[in-house]
Amino acid sequence: MSVHAHPDDESSKGAATLAKYAAEGVDVLVVTCTGGERGDVLNPAMDRPDVRENLAAIRREEMAAARDILGVRQRFLGFVDSGLPASGEPLPEGCFALQPVEEAAARLAALIREFRPHVVITYDSTGGYPHPDHIKTHEITVAAFDATEEPRKLYYHGALSRAWFQTMHDAMTERGLDSAMGAVLAEFPEDTPALEITTRVPCAEYFEVRDRALLAHATQIDPNAGFMLHDRDVERQVWPTEDYHLAQSRVEVTLPEDDLFAGLR
């Protein structure tokens, strides 16, 4: 079970891992806490009045397409996107980020008891980046994990770390290729804490599936910008894994791991 804040998060964080395990016959469920109703349209080609007016429905359609590409199941938890208020602005009334942790976690715990996952994946306490819905997703997932007996391991995503961007930037420039990573690196504070990586899942053969799932979120992903610009062959050579931090385990493990199900098989 991979728990995310919005549609598209499942495709930008850990998607190749999900596709890999699904292809191997693992029953994979993506839980999406909100519908992304207050998201922006980040792809200029989709930034039209008809899209903005129907964004909630379109994002659900995009999620369904990405789910099918990854070969996983998916459920919405039913909370409302909080948006990303500017500094000093209040959160919208009734939004996900304002829900009491205990109440929101109870909804997720019920789904855990129904699905009975061995492994749960979510964000660390920073949310991966400081979006209130990502932080709330972390909080309720930890609470739901602690309140249930079914899952045996809890992981945090190590995706899109400074180390990944730096490695990709260096590899591209060493090969004489244009790198779009420099601008991203410039935005990382030098003292950005690095999550300890305990588990690296080899999944380079599923990067193409990940990319197709990402592009299915057409309102959110500009195919001509950002993450979509780096050379995939270079990525497969220098960083062929998706990485995780083992936060809790109810089974004996030996670190480092290369499998989220280590100790369970």
C-alpha positions in Angstrom: 0.0 0.0 0.0 1.4 3.3 -1.1 -0.3 6.3 0.5 -0.1 9.7 -1.3 -1.6 13.2 -0.9 -2.8 13.9 -4.5 -3.2 12.3 -7.9 0.2 12.3 -9.7 2.2 11.8 -6.4 2.1 8.0 -7.0 3.7 8.5 -10.4 6.4 10.9 -9.3 7.5 9.0 -6.2 8.1 5.3 -6.3 6.1 4.5 -9.5 8.7 2.2 -11.0 8.8 0.2 -7.8 5.0 -0.2 -7.8 5.1 -1.3 -11.5 7.8 -3.7 -10.8 6.0 -5.4 -7.9 2.7 -5.4 -9.7 4.3 -7.1 -12.7 5.7 -9.7 -10.4 2.2 -10.5 -9.1 2.1 -8.4 -5.9 -1.3 -6.9 -5.1 -0.5 -3.2 -5.0 -3.0 -0.5 -3.8 -2.4 3.2 -4.1 -4.3 5.3 -1.6 -4.9 8.9 -2.7 -5.9 11.1 0.3 -7.4 14.0 -1.7 -8.7 14.5 -5.2 -6.2 17.3 -6.0 -9.2 19.7 -6.4 -7.2 22.8 -5.6 -4.1 22.0 -7.6 -2.8 24.2 -10.3 -2.6 23.3 -14.0 1.2 23.0 -14.4 1.3 22.0 -18.1 0.8 25.1 -20.3 -0.7 23.0 -23.0 -3.6 22.1 -20.7 -4.0 25.5 -19.1 -7.4 26.3 -20.6 -10.7 27.5 -19.0 -12.5 24.3 -19.7 -9.7 22.3 -17.9 -9.6 24.7 -14.9 -13.4 24.5 -14.5 -13.4 20.7 -14.5 -10.1 20.1 -12.8 -11.4 17.7 -10.1 -13.1 15.4 -12.6 -10.1 15.5 -15.0 -7.6 14.7 -12.2 -9.7 11.6 -11.4 -9.6 10.6 -15.0 -5.8 11.1 -15.1 -5.5 9.0 -11.9 -7.4 6.2 -13.5 -5.2 6.2 -16.6 -2.0 6.2 -14.5 -3.4 3.4 -12.3 -3.9 1.2 -15.3 -0.5 2.0 -16.8 1.2 1.0 -13.5 -1.0 -2.1 -13.2 -2.1 -1.3 -9.6 -5.4 -0.7 -7.8 -6.3 2.7 -6.4 -8.7 4.2 -3.9 -9.5 7.8 -2.9 -9.6 8.3 0.8 -12.2 11.1 0.2 -10.6 14.2 1.7 -10.5 17.7 0.0 -7.2 19.1 -1.3 -5.9 21.9 0.9 -4.1 23.8 -1.9 -0.8 25.6 -1.1 -1.7 28.8 0.7 0.8 31.6 0.6 2.7 32.5 3.8 0.3 33.8 6.3 -2.8 32.7 4.4 -5.2 30.4 6.3 -6.0 26.9 5.1 -9.4 26.5 3.5 -12.2 25.4 5.8 -12.8 21.6 5.7 -9.6 20.8 3.9 -7.5 17.7 4.5 -4.7 19.5 6.3 -7.2 20.7 9.0 -8.7 17.2 9.7 -7.9 15.8 13.2 -5.1 13.2 12.8 -7.1 10.6 14.8 -10.2 10.9 12.6 -8.4 10.9 9.3 -6.1 8.1 10.4 -9.2 6.0 11.4 -10.4 6.1 7.8 -7.0 4.9 6.5 -6.8 2.3 9.2 -10.1 0.8 8.1 -8.7 0.5 4.6 -5.5 -1.1 5.9 -7.7 -3.7 7.7 -9.6 -4.3 4.5 -6.6 -4.6 2.2 -4.2 -6.2 4.7 -0.9 -4.9 3.2 2.4 -6.4 4.3 4.2 -3.1 3.4 3.1 0.5 3.7 4.9 3.4 2.0 4.4 7.1 2.6 6.4 10.4 3.1 8.7 11.3 5.9 7.8 13.9 8.5 8.8 16.7 6.1 6.2 15.5 3.5 9.0 15.3 1.0 8.3 19.0 0.5 6.4 21.4 2.8 2.9 21.0 1.4 0.3 20.7 4.2 -1.4 17.7 2.5 1.9 15.8 2.3 2.7 16.4 6.0 -0.8 15.4 6.9 -0.4 12.2 4.8 2.7 11.3 6.8 0.9 11.9 10.1 -2.1 9.9 9.4 -0.2 7.0 7.8 2.1 6.6 10.8 -0.9 6.8 13.1 -2.8 4.2 11.0 0.2 1.9 10.9 0.5 2.1 14.6 -3.2 1.4 15.1 -3.2 -1.8 12.9 -1.6 -5.1 13.1 -1.7 -6.2 9.5 1.3 -4.3 7.9 4.7 -5.5 8.9 6.9 -2.7 7.5 6.6 1.0 7.1 8.8 2.9 4.6 9.3 6.5 3.7 10.1 7.7 0.2 13.7 8.9 -0.6 12.6 10.2 -4.0 13.9 13.3 -5.7 16.6 13.9 -3.1 19.4 16.5 -3.5 21.8 13.6 -4.0 19.7 12.3 -7.0 19.6 15.7 -8.7 23.3 16.2 -8.1 24.2 12.8 -9.4 22.1 13.3 -12.5 23.4 16.8 -13.1 27.0 15.6 -12.8 26.4 12.6 -15.1 24.7 14.7 -17.8 27.4 17.3 -17.8 30.2 14.8 -17.8 28.7 13.3 -21.0 28.4 16.7 -22.6 24.6 16.7 -22.3 22.5 19.6 -21.3 21.3 19.4 -17.8 18.1 20.9 -16.4 19.1 19.9 -12.9 21.3 23.0 -12.2 18.2 25.2 -11.6 16.7 22.6 -9.3 19.9 22.2 -7.3 20.1 26.0 -6.9 16.7 25.9 -5.1 17.9 23.3 -2.6 19.3 24.9 0.7 22.8 23.7 1.3 21.7 22.4 4.7 18.8 20.3 3.4 18.7 17.2 5.6 19.2 13.9 3.8 16.9 11.0 4.7 18.9 7.9 5.6 18.4 5.4 2.8 18.1 1.8 4.0 16.6 0.2 0.9 17.3 0.6 -2.8 15.0 -1.3 -5.1 16.4 -2.0 -8.6 13.7 -1.0 -11.1 15.4 0.7 -14.0 13.5 -1.5 -16.5 10.2 0.1 -15.2 11.3 3.8 -15.7 9.5 3.8 -19.0 6.3 2.7 -17.3 6.8 5.4 -14.6 7.2 8.0 -17.3 4.0 7.0 -19.1 2.1 7.1 -15.8 3.5 10.5 -15.1 2.5 11.8 -18.5 -1.0 10.5 -17.9 -1.3 13.3 -15.4 -1.4 15.8 -18.2 -2.6 18.7 -16.2 0.4 18.3 -13.8 3.3 17.2 -16.0 4.8 19.4 -18.8 6.5 16.9 -21.1 8.9 19.7 -22.1 10.1 20.7 -18.7 11.5 19.7 -15.4 11.8 16.0 -14.5 10.9 14.9 -18.1 14.0 16.5 -19.6 16.9 14.3 -18.3 18.3 11.5 -20.3 16.7 8.2 -19.3 19.7 6.0 -20.4 21.9 8.1 -18.2 19.5 7.7 -15.3 19.5 3.9 -15.8 23.3 3.9 -15.7 23.9 6.1 -12.7 20.8 5.6 -10.5 18.9 2.5 -11.4 17.0 2.2 -8.1 14.2 3.9 -6.2 15.1 4.5 -2.6 13.4 4.2 0.7 14.0 4.6 4.5 12.7 1.7 6.6 10.9 3.6 9.4 9.4 0.7 11.3 9.6 -3.1 11.0 7.8 -5.8 12.8 10.0 -8.5 11.3 13.7 -9.0 11.6 15.6 -7.3 8.9 19.2 -7.0 7.7 20.2 -3.6 6.3 20.8 -2.4 3.7 18.0 -4.0 1.6 17.2 -4.3 -2.0 13.6 -5.4 -1.6 10.7 -3.9 0.3 9.6 -7.4 1.2 12.9 -8.5 2.6 12.2 -10.5 5.8 8.7 -11.3 4.5 9.2 -13.7 1.6 
